[in-house]
Amino acid sequence: MSGVSPTRQRSRPSDGFFYHSSLQIHQRHLHLKPDDNPAPKTISIVTSTTDAPALEADGDAELVSLYQAHKKIYPRSVSGLFSKWRWGLVFFTQIIFYGLPWLEWGQRQAVLFDLGVRRFYIFGLVLYPQDFIYLTGIMVISALSLFLFTAVAGRQWCGYACPQTVYTEIFLWIEKKIEGDRSARMRLDGAPLSLSKFSRKAAKQVVWIAVALWTGFTFVGYFTPIKELAGLFATWGMGPWETFWVFFYGFATYGNAGFMREQVCKYMCPYARFQSAMFDKDTLIVSYDTVRGEPRGPRSKKADPVALGLGACVDCTLCVQVCPTGIDIRKGLQYECISCAACIDVCDTVMDKVGYPRGLIRYSTQHAMTERWSRSEVIRHMIRPRVLIYLSILIAIIIAMMISLSMRIPFKVDVVRDRGTLARIVSGGKIENVYRLQLMNASESPQRYRITATGLPGLKLASESSFAVDATQARWVVVNLQLPYDGAPAGSHTIHFDIESLDSPGRLTEKSVFIVPR
């Protein structure tokens, strides 16, 4: 790079083997007025506190830290249309999350992921490990739905329904109720420790911890029957794994929603990083109308902004104060923006007070802002090839899953050869092979199954052929197959087990081998 002379120096061993770099940047590259003998300016990048005193002694050096200290954000309360929508989705998602484990379906929990017996219960659907393809399909549908929604509406999922946003809203609401609104919380944090401050802070932490543990308990209730878990919790009888996951998930909720907050969205969440690959100039984003708003500046309510040479923005900075990630939307699209529309609500309130039209900050697209499109034109341009491709793939996968589920036979069979005895000669000179079959009843009622075998002439069952299996249960059965001694040449022969349900329509065929000894 012309005009830039990088130099690297190693600090003293006592500095802990840290390094600092110096970049000599000439004034002509900073667009400054050149002198007769321009002197290079050194900007030292300090990564060690022990380097700072020596550099501060140099009057020509400027210290620039690579690491910015975290500044706590105090979001201001806001009310408006989008705030109501956001809280509506908070209630909707949490009613589902906290309430779903308590619903019953017949004699069992309606939604239960029982890892111990390797069965997932989702209302009337019972999934076994062999049905993993359906879980994969659900994950693919969820991912494609997110891609489609992002291509159309940007990060509105983040702003309204993401668990991080939802629990941050809940924890902020608790904080506001106990400590007060933005200015009161800032004063409280800046005040010296007192009985009032300690009691408020302690009360907030107690409520936060209670909500976090309730959340962790509910999460574990999706994997252990929640009524059974409640009894164990009340008597301190939970097992080590249940205890670990209740506290782990609760601690994660407590830390992320109570302390990390916007840092999760800005630094930890991968979605914020790769969203740009799904954005284009027709994606709906929170936009500030610079044509209408600039130049910004304060003025009285009765003042004529045109006469003052000002735009519609009164520079009240309320849009920054209500932002949960602390950004200034007037600087344009930023990856930290989660499209929660808090700035839209507060800006509309300000516009109403000063008598200006709403919409200085609004949901729009980059094309719409530059071309000054109407709302109907914005909606028309949202239907574009990328959206149609996502939608077509999503519909195709949903239809395929529905067809597959409608044709799904409500039982599964696994065939396992008895490894202790591959083949043996029994009375009558017959060759016998022993098999173990796992019959899995995925229906909500007891079923009876009949087993037959085909593939070799003279092959017969020498054991019981009909078996009963309770609802949503699995049963291992032993099946003996016999073949006349001269019924087949020595070696391995392919056979088929035919399993038929006697109580409901359904038939399965499973392949295995029959071994004839030499």
C-alpha positions in Angstrom: 0.0 0.0 0.0 1.6 3.3 -1.1 2.4 5.8 1.6 2.0 3.3 4.4 5.0 1.8 6.1 4.1 -1.0 8.5 6.6 -1.8 11.2 6.3 -4.5 13.9 8.1 -4.5 17.2 8.3 -7.1 19.8 7.7 -6.0 23.3 10.0 -6.8 26.2 9.6 -10.3 27.7 8.2 -8.7 30.9 5.3 -7.5 28.7 4.1 -11.1 28.4 5.3 -11.5 24.8 2.6 -9.1 23.4 3.1 -7.2 20.2 2.2 -3.8 18.9 2.2 -2.5 15.4 2.8 1.0 14.1 1.4 2.3 10.8 3.1 5.4 9.4 0.4 7.1 7.3 1.4 10.3 5.4 -0.9 13.3 5.6 -1.6 13.3 1.8 -3.3 9.9 2.2 -5.6 11.4 4.9 -6.6 14.2 2.5 -5.0 16.8 4.8 -3.4 20.0 3.6 0.2 19.1 2.8 3.1 21.0 4.4 6.4 21.7 2.9 7.9 18.8 4.8 5.0 16.5 5.7 5.9 14.4 8.7 4.5 10.9 9.0 1.9 10.3 11.7 2.2 7.2 13.8 -0.9 5.4 15.0 0.1 2.7 17.4 -2.2 -0.2 17.9 -1.8 -1.3 21.5 -2.5 -4.8 22.6 -0.7 -4.7 25.9 -1.2 -2.3 28.8 2.5 -2.2 29.4 3.1 -0.7 26.0 0.8 2.3 26.7 3.0 4.4 29.1 6.0 4.3 26.7 3.8 5.3 23.8 2.0 8.0 25.7 5.3 9.7 26.3 5.7 10.2 22.6 3.8 13.4 21.8 3.6 12.5 18.1 1.9 9.1 18.7 -1.8 8.5 19.0 -3.1 5.5 20.9 -5.9 3.5 19.3 -7.3 0.5 21.0 -8.4 -2.5 19.0 -10.9 -3.5 21.7 -13.9 -1.4 22.7 -15.2 -1.8 26.2 -18.8 -3.0 26.3 -21.3 -0.3 27.1 -24.5 -1.3 28.7 -27.6 -0.5 26.6 -30.7 0.8 28.4 -33.6 0.5 25.9 -36.3 3.0 26.4 -39.9 1.8 26.7 -41.9 2.3 23.5 -45.6 1.7 22.5 -47.1 1.4 19.1 -48.4 -1.0 16.5 -45.3 -3.0 16.1 -44.7 -3.2 19.8 -48.1 -4.7 20.2 -47.3 -7.2 17.6 -44.1 -8.1 19.2 -45.7 -8.6 22.6 -48.5 -10.6 21.0 -45.9 -13.0 19.6 -44.1 -13.1 23.0 -47.3 -14.3 24.6 -48.1 -16.7 21.7 -44.7 -18.4 21.6 -44.5 -18.7 25.4 -48.0 -20.1 25.8 -47.0 -22.8 23.3 -43.6 -23.5 24.9 -44.7 -23.6 28.6 -48.2 -25.1 27.9 -47.5 -27.8 25.3 -45.8 -30.3 27.7 -48.9 -30.3 29.9 -51.2 -31.4 27.2 -52.3 -35.0 27.1 -53.0 -37.3 24.2 -54.9 -40.3 25.4 -53.0 -41.7 28.3 -49.7 -40.0 27.6 -48.1 -36.6 27.1 -49.0 -35.1 23.8 -45.5 -34.0 22.8 -42.7 -36.0 24.3 -39.2 -36.8 23.0 -38.5 -40.0 25.0 -34.8 -40.7 24.3 -34.7 -43.5 26.8 -37.0 -45.7 24.7 -36.0 -44.0 21.4 -39.5 -42.8 20.6 -40.9 -39.3 19.7 -44.5 -38.6 20.4 -46.1 -35.7 18.6 -49.8 -35.8 19.3 -51.1 -38.8 17.2 -47.7 -39.4 15.5 -45.2 -41.8 17.0 -41.8 -41.7 15.4 -39.1 -44.4 15.8 -35.4 -44.1 14.9 -36.3 -45.6 11.5 -38.5 -42.5 11.0 -35.5 -40.1 11.2 -36.3 -39.0 7.6 -39.3 -37.2 8.9 -37.4 -35.2 11.5 -34.9 -34.4 8.8 -37.8 -33.2 6.6 -39.1 -31.0 9.4 -35.6 -29.4 9.8 -35.3 -28.8 6.1 -38.8 -27.2 6.0 -37.9 -25.0 8.9 -34.6 -23.9 7.3 -36.3 -23.2 3.9 -39.1 -21.3 5.7 -36.5 -19.1 7.4 -34.7 -18.5 4.0 -38.0 -17.6 2.4 -39.1 -15.3 5.2 -35.7 -13.6 5.2 -35.7 -13.0 1.5 -39.1 -11.3 1.8 -39.1 -9.7 5.2 -35.5 -9.5 6.3 -34.7 -10.2 10.0 -38.3 -9.8 11.3 -38.0 -13.4 12.7 -35.2 -12.0 14.9 -37.2 -9.0 16.0 -40.4 -10.8 16.8 -40.1 -14.5 17.5 -36.5 -15.5 18.0 -36.1 -17.0 21.5 -33.2 -14.6 22.3 -35.4 -11.6 21.5 -38.4 -13.1 23.3 -36.6 -13.8 26.6 -34.7 -10.5 26.4 -38.1 -8.7 26.2 -39.4 -10.7 29.2 -36.3 -10.0 31.3 -36.3 -6.3 30.3 -40.0 -6.1 31.3 -39.1 -7.5 34.7 -36.2 -5.1 35.0 -38.4 -2.1 34.1 -41.1 -3.1 36.6 -38.5 -3.4 39.5 -36.0 -0.7 38.6 -38.0 1.7 36.5 -37.7 3.0 32.9 -34.5 4.0 31.1 -33.5 7.1 33.0 -34.4 5.5 36.4 -32.2 2.4 35.6 -29.3 4.6 34.5 -29.5 6.7 37.8 -29.8 3.5 39.8 -26.7 2.0 38.2 -24.7 5.2 38.7 -25.8 5.7 42.4 -23.6 4.4 45.2 -24.6 1.2 46.9 -27.5 1.6 49.3 -30.2 -0.5 50.9 -32.7 0.6 48.3 -30.3 -0.2 45.4 -29.4 -3.6 46.8 -33.0 -4.6 47.5 -34.0 -3.6 43.9 -31.1 -5.4 42.3 -31.6 -8.5 44.5 -35.3 -8.6 43.8 -34.6 -8.4 40.0 -32.1 -11.3 40.2 -34.4 -13.5 42.2 -37.2 -13.1 39.6 -34.8 -13.6 36.8 -33.5 -16.8 38.3 -37.0 -18.1 38.9 -38.0 -17.5 35.3 -34.8 -19.0 34.0 -35.3 -22.2 36.2 -38.9 -22.4 35.1 -37.7 -22.3 31.5 -35.1 -25.0 32.1 -37.7 -27.2 33.9 -40.1 -26.8 30.9 -37.3 -27.6 28.4 -36.5 -30.9 30.3 -40.3 -31.6 30.4 -40.2 -32.2 26.7 -37.8 -35.2 27.2 -39.0 -36.5 30.6 -42.8 -36.6 31.3 -43.4 -33.3 32.9 -45.9 -34.4 35.5 -43.4 -37.1 36.6 -40.6 -34.5 36.5 -42.7 -32.1 38.7 -43.1 -34.8 41.3 -39.4 -35.5 41.3 -38.6 -31.8 41.5 -41.0 -31.3 44.5 -39.3 -34.1 46.4 -35.7 -33.4 45.3 -35.7 -36.7 43.5 -34.5 -35.7 40.0 -31.7 -37.7 38.5 -28.3 -36.2 37.7 -29.1 -35.6 34.0 -32.4 -34.0 34.6 -30.8 -31.7 37.2 -27.9 -30.8 34.9 -30.1 -29.9 32.0 -32.6 -27.9 34.1 -29.7 -25.8 35.5 -27.8 -25.7 32.2 -30.7 -24.4 30.1 -31.8 -22.1 33.0 -28.3 -20.7 33.3 -28.1 -20.1 29.5 -31.5 -18.3 29.6 -30.4 -16.2 32.6 -27.1 -15.3 31.1 -28.2 -14.6 27.5 -31.4 -12.7 28.3 -30.2 -11.0 31.5 -26.7 -10.0 30.6 -25.5 -10.8 27.1 -28.7 -9.5 25.4 -27.7 -7.7 22.2 -24.2 -9.2 22.3 -25.7 -12.6 21.4 -27.3 -11.0 18.3 -24.2 -9.0 17.3 -21.4 -11.5 18.0 -22.7 -15.0 18.7 -25.6 -15.6 16.4 -24.4 -16.9 13.0 -27.7 -15.8 11.3 -26.6 -12.2 11.6 -23.5 -13.0 9.7 -24.8 -14.9 6.7 -28.1 -13.0 6.3 -26.4 -10.8 3.7 -26.4 -13.8 1.4 -30.2 -13.9 1.5 -30.7 -10.1 1.3 -31.1 -8.1 -1.9 -32.4 -4.6 -2.7 -36.0 -5.8 -2.7 -35.8 -7.3 0.8 -38.0 -5.6 3.4 -35.8 -3.8 6.0 -36.2 -1.0 8.5 -35.3 2.1 6.5 -34.7 5.8 7.3 -35.9 8.2 4.6 -32.8 10.4 4.1 -34.4 12.4 1.3 -37.2 13.4 3.6 -35.3 13.5 6.9 -32.1 15.3 6.1 -30.7 17.7 7.1 -31.8 16.9 10.6 -32.0 19.3 13.5 -34.1 20.5 16.4 -36.9 23.0 16.0 -40.0 24.2 17.7 -43.3 22.6 16.8 -44.6 25.8 15.1 -41.4 26.3 13.1 -41.4 25.9 9.3 -38.7 23.3 8.5 -38.4 24.5 4.9 -37.7 28.0 6.0 -35.0 26.7 8.4 -33.5 24.5 5.8 -34.2 21.3 7.8 -35.7 17.9 7.0 -38.3 16.1 8.9 -35.9 14.5 11.4 -35.9 16.6 14.7 -32.7 14.7 15.9 -34.4 13.7 19.1 -32.3 10.4 19.1 -35.3 8.5 20.5 -34.8 6.0 17.7 -31.4 5.2 19.2 -32.7 5.1 22.7 -35.3 2.5 22.0 -33.1 0.3 19.9 -32.3 -3.0 21.8 -28.9 -3.3 20.0 -28.0 0.4 20.4 -27.6 1.3 16.7 -28.6 4.5 14.9 -30.8 3.4 12.1 -30.2 6.8 10.4 -26.8 5.5 9.4 -28.3 3.0 7.1 -28.6 -0.8 7.0 -26.5 -2.4 9.7 -26.1 -6.1 10.5 -26.9 -5.4 14.1 -30.5 -4.4 13.2 -33.0 -7.1 14.1 -36.0 -5.4 12.4 -37.9 -5.1 15.7 -39.4 -1.8 14.5 -39.1 -0.1 17.9 -37.6 2.9 16.1 -40.6 3.0 13.7 -43.0 3.1 16.6 -41.2 5.9 18.5 -40.5 7.9 15.3 -44.2 7.8 14.4 -45.0 9.0 17.8 -42.6 12.0 17.4 -44.0 12.7 13.9 -47.5 12.8 15.4 -46.4 15.3 18.1 -44.8 17.7 15.6 -47.5 17.4 13.0 -45.5 15.7 10.3 -46.6 12.6 8.3 -45.6 9.2 9.6 -43.1 7.0 7.9 -39.8 8.8 8.3 -38.6 5.4 9.5 -40.5 2.6 8.0 -40.4 -0.9 6.6 -39.3 -0.6 3.0 -36.7 -1.8 0.5 -33.5 -0.3 -0.8 -35.0 -0.1 -4.3 -38.2 1.5 -2.9 -36.2 4.2 -1.1 -34.2 5.2 -4.1 -37.0 4.9 -6.7 -39.6 6.4 -4.3 -42.0 3.5 -4.9 -45.5 3.3 -3.5 -46.5 0.5 -1.1 -48.2 -1.5 -3.9 -45.0 -1.3 -6.0 -43.0 -2.5 -3.1 -45.3 -5.5 -2.6 -45.2 -6.3 -6.4 -41.4 -6.3 -6.5 -41.2 -8.7 -3.5 -42.4 -11.5 -5.8 -39.1 -12.2 -7.6 -37.3 -15.3 -8.8 -35.4 -16.0 -5.5 -38.7 -15.9 -3.6 -40.5 -18.1 -6.1 -37.6 -20.7 -6.1 -37.7 -20.9 -2.2 -41.5 -21.1 -2.3 -41.5 -23.8 -4.9 -39.0 -26.0 -3.1 -40.7 -25.5 0.2 -44.1 -26.5 -1.2 -42.7 -29.5 -3.0 -41.0 -30.8 0.3 -44.2 -30.2 2.3 -46.3 -32.1 -0.2 -43.8 -34.9 -0.4 -43.8 -35.2 3.4 -47.6 -35.2 3.6 -47.9 -37.9 1.0 -45.2 -40.0 2.8 -47.0 -39.6 6.1 -50.4 -40.5 4.6 -48.9 -43.7 3.1 -46.9 -44.5 6.3 -47.6 -48.0 7.7 -48.3 -47.6 11.5 -45.8 -50.3 12.5 -42.1 -51.1 12.0 -40.1 -54.3 12.0 -36.4 -55.0 12.5 -35.0 -58.5 11.7 -31.9 -59.6 13.6 -30.3 -63.0 13.2 -29.4 -65.0 16.3 -25.6 -64.7 16.3 -25.3 -67.5 18.8 -26.5 -70.1 16.3 -26.2 -69.4 12.6 -27.7 -72.7 11.5 -28.4 -76.1 13.2 -29.7 -79.5 12.4 -32.9 -80.4 14.4 -35.0 -83.5 14.7 -36.3 -84.8 11.5 -33.1 -83.8 9.7 -34.3 -80.3 9.1 -32.1 -77.2 9.0 -33.2 -74.5 11.4 -32.2 -70.8 11.6 -33.2 -68.6 14.5 -34.2 -64.9 14.2 -35.2 -62.1 16.5 -37.8 -59.7 15.2 -38.6 -56.4 16.8 -42.2 -55.4 16.2 -42.9 -51.7 16.8 -46.5 -50.6 17.1 -46.7 -46.9 16.1 -50.5 -46.7 16.5 -52.6 -45.6 19.5 -54.3 -49.0 19.9 -53.1 -52.6 20.6 -52.3 -54.6 17.4 -51.9 -58.2 16.4 -49.4 -59.2 13.7 -48.9 -62.4 11.7 -45.5 -63.4 10.4 -44.8 -65.6 7.4 -41.6 -66.4 5.5 -41.0 -66.9 1.7 -38.0 -67.3 -0.5 -37.1 -71.0 -0.4 -39.3 -74.0 -1.3 -40.4 -75.9 1.8 -39.5 -73.0 4.2 -41.8 -73.0 7.2 -42.2 -71.3 10.6 -41.5 -73.8 13.5 -42.6 -71.3 16.1 -45.6 -69.1 16.9 -46.6 -66.9 14.0 -49.0 -64.4 15.6 -48.0 -61.8 18.2 -49.8 -59.0 20.1 -48.1 -55.6 20.7 -49.5 -52.9 23.0 -50.2 -49.4 21.8 -47.0 -47.3 21.0 -44.9 -50.1 22.3 -42.2 -52.5 20.9 -41.7 -56.2 21.4 -38.9 -58.6 20.6 -40.1 -62.0 19.4 -38.1 -65.2 18.5 -38.9 -66.8 15.1 -37.6 -70.2 14.1 -37.5 -71.1 10.4 -37.0 -74.7 9.2 -36.1 -76.1 5.8 -35.8 -79.7 4.6 -32.2 -80.9 4.6 -32.1 -81.1 0.8 -34.3 -78.1 0.2 -31.4 -75.8 -0.9 -27.7 -76.0 -1.6 -25.2 -75.1 1.0 -24.6 -71.4 1.4 -26.5 -68.2 2.1 -29.9 -67.7 0.6 -32.1 -64.6 0.5 -35.5 -64.9 2.2 -38.3 -62.5 3.1 -40.4 -62.0 6.2 -43.9 -60.9 5.5 -45.5 -59.1 8.5 -49.2 -58.4 8.3 -51.4 -56.4 10.8 -54.5 -58.4 11.7 -56.4 -55.4 13.2 -55.7 -52.6 10.7 -54.6 -52.5 7.0 -50.9 -52.7 6.7 -48.2 -55.1 5.4 -44.4 -55.0 5.5 -41.7 -57.2 3.9 -38.2 -57.4 5.4 -35.3 -59.1 3.8 -32.9 -61.5 5.6 -30.8 -64.6 4.8 -31.1 -68.3 5.5 -27.9 -70.2 6.0 -27.6 -73.8 4.9 -24.5 -75.5 6.4 -22.0 -77.4 4.3 
